[in-house]
Amino acid sequence: MARHAVIDTSKQQKKEAGTKGRHTQIVILPGATTKPEGHMTTFEKIKIIKEGISKKDLEHLKDKSGLDYDQLAGALSVGRATLINKKRNEKFNPSLSEKIVGLADIYSYGYEVFEDEDTFNEWIFSSNKALGGQSPFELLNNQYGREEVKNLIGRIEYGVYS
């Protein structure tokens, strides 16, 4: 039976633990073993993807990120009906599960770096010069776009002009 956990480390806990710069906040974490530092290993992500992400886990990501089904469908490059028609505990196929985990990973990293969910949720829809005037969200619908957004968040984390 898959175990579900949500880790939401506060700013104060991060400072005390000295974990800034680590993936300490995970938006969805189905079936993973939670480590003290709160991040998932690549092998945990692979296992979760193979098992499939449930509709319940997608709903959690949707609620946490403030995205609606149209936005999720666009970011995941699937039809809206594909997301809506699943029952609560039904799982998505590995291909779609991989995209969901990738999206959750970006939101987790963004929430950690920005240290405020609302600020990140606003930033991700804002035009960005480093992305040629596009918003980060516009690039999330493919692997290379997700990588570019993750790299941009990394540059912001380290204070590089972005």
N, C-alpha and C positions, 0 to 999 in steps of 0.2 A: 504494500500500500504506500503510495507516494505521500511524503510529508511536505507540508507547505509552510513556509516561514516568510516573514517580512522583517527586514532589519532596517531600522530607522535610527541611525546614530545621531544624537544631537551634537550641536557645535561644541558644547562644553565637554561632552564625552570624547569627541575627536581630539580636542586640545589636550585633555588629560592623558589620553592614550597615545598621543603623538601619531595619529593615523592620517593626518592630512596628506593627500597625494596617493592614498590607497583607495581602492574601490570598497568603501565601507558601507554603502547603502545599496541594497539590491531591491529593485522594484518587484520582481517576481523571482521566487526561488523554490520551485516545486521539486521535491525529491532530493534536494542537495544536502550534503552534510555541511552544516554551518560552522565555519572556523571562527576563532576568536576575533580575527580581523574582519570577518564578515564578507569576504569576497568568494566567488566561485572559481574553481580551477577550470581549465579548458576541458578536462576530462569529465567534470561534473556537467558542464554545458553540453558536451557531446551526449552524455547519458540522457539528459533531460530532452534533448532534441530527438533522440531515437525513440524515447517513450512517448513523445508528443506532448505539446502544451494543451491543457484543457481549456474549454470555453470559460470556466471559472477563473483560471489564471489570466486569460485575456481580459476578462471583465475587471479584474483587479488592476491590471495595467491601464486599462481605459479610465477607470475611476481616479487612479493616482496621477495620471498624466493630464487629465481633463480633455482628452481627445474624444471626438464622437466617432460613430461607425464609419462615416464617410471619410474622415481624416485617416482613421486606422486602415481602411481599405486602400486608400491612395498610398500610404506609406508602406504597406505590405504588398502592394501590386496584386490585389485580389478583388473580386467582386464583393460588394457590401453583403450580399446574400450569403456568401461563403462564411462570413463571420457571424451573422445573425442566426442562421439556421441551425447551428450546432446546439445541442442540449448542454446543460451545465457541466456535466462530467465527461462528455465526449471530447475526444482529443483530435487535434489537427494533425495532418500528415507531417512527416519530418521536414519537408521543404518549407512549409509555412511556419512550422514551429521554430526553425532556424531563423527565419526573418523576425518572428516575435521576440525571440531571445536577443537578437541583435538590436532591435528597437528598445527593448527593456534595458539593455546594457548601456545604450547611449543616454537614456533618461536617468539611469542610476548614476552614471558618471557626471552628467550635467548637474544633477541635484547636489552631488557631493562638492563639485568645484564651485558652483554658484552659492552654495550653502543656503539656498532658499528656493523652494519648488516654484513659487509664483514668479520669481525673477527669471528662472530658467525657462518656464513655460512661456513667458513673454518673449525672451531672447530668441527662442527657437523659431518663432514666427516673424522675427524682425529682419529686414533687409540687412545684408552684411557685405561690406566692401571686399573682404577677404574671399568671398564666394561669388564675386562678380555681380554683386547687387541682389543676388538671390537670398532667400531666407534659408537657414539650415534645414528647416522642415521640407522644403522643396527638393532636397537632395536625398531624403531618407528612403526613397523607393527602390534603391538598388545598392548592391554591396559597395561599390566604389564611392557612392555618395555618402553612405553611412561611415565609411572609413575617413572620408574628408571631414565630416562633421566631428567625428571622434578626435581627429588630429587637431582641429580648430579648438575644441574644448581643452585639449592638452596644452596648446599654446597659451590659452587664457589661464590655465592653472599655473603655468610657469612664468606668467607675466610677459610673454612675448606679444608684441603688438599684433592684434588680429582684427 
